[in-house]
């Protein structure tokens, strides 16, 4: 008996089916001008349906943390799926219970941490919003401009990029200027951006806030790292107004920044709530809210349920991710390989005038394109042109930032130094071709 599903892998047929049967909202999010069908992935590499090999610098939107089809992760998930694919949290299962314990152990010491598993990062953000408002009794929330926290209605309301916002979002959200050290409205530095938090609380809220949501490194916003002292200072100001500090680690967590397991650790701040997803499952759908126990306990009186939250198959994959990070030292690799790649990007900046800035930490890096280095006017057209040329060079990355003028690189953390040379050479050729 042949159990394989009949699948037409041709690029043309796949594109035709998408165009006919996908809703417009799901057809929108495509990177390249022409369709692209991937057939296989292994660690940091992808192969399209025609057999061409690519270096994946996108990590399938930062979801692939330790490598495509990593055998340890796949093996753990397969073993669990063959025994019991799903078990709702109405019943007890040891796999998610172990995983909750292991995640809590990665949090700052001295607090009692508890975990609520969700299906995605957006669901986790929604839950964190409810949790913060329930605990504090305050409705007003703060978020950063150019932040991205997810596409669900609630998560959209704290997302500061117009292209991600739709009608009908809930209110009670005020935005503060993001501390972008390259093009922030107050220039470089930290204090002016912290002062802005006080001004916004005083003018755009009731004076009492539920929480501030901060990506430790803004992802879709263009790899904007929080400067030293910002996260700790933001937490102090918001707590003084009755609120909580929520760290969004959906993209920057699980060792991706290299120096730390979690991005917020770079500033020594202890969040009240941590939101995580994407790399947590290495491609298996999973998210989580990790919170101080006293905060999470305030949710006990009301019903809160996620159908596939704590799915044992996904949680088995998550446990395996932590095992791989620990045993294969992927965080160390992210730091070392990321530093080497950043140096090569800085070399490219010296040779290509269209590059206004290169930045990032670990394997969370970006190139920002400008029309003029003095005015810093964003150049979306050159970004798009270089992006298309990268495809021919066997490089998969993304266009990001509010002006779509940033090339974002967030590869699987198993990227090697040999890959760095190929990436740098490919980018150099792409920029050179566009400049001709």
Buried (B, 14 or more C-beta within 10 A) or exposed (E): EEEEEEEEEEBEEBBEEEEEEEEEEEEEEEBEEEBBBBEEBBBBBBBBBEEEEBBBBBBBBBBBBBBBEBEBBBEBBEEBBEEEEBBEBEEEBEBBBBBBEBBBEBBBEEBEBBBBBBBBBBBBBBBBBBBBBBBBEBBBBBBBBBBBBBBBBBBBBBBBBEEBEEEEBEEBBBBBBBBBBBBBEBEEBBEBBBBBBBEBBEEBBEEBBBBBBBBBBBBBBBBBBBBEBBBBBBBEBBBEBBBBBBBBBBBBBBBBBBBBBBBBBBBEBBBBBBBBBBBBBBBBBBBBBBBBEEBBEBBEEEEEEBEBBBBBBBBBBBBBBBBBBEEBBBBEBBBBBBBBBBEBBEEBBEEBEBBBBBBBBBBBBBBBBBBEEEEBBBBBEBBBBBBBBBBEBBBBBBBBBBBBBBBBBBBBBBBBEEBBEBBBEBBBBBBEBBEE
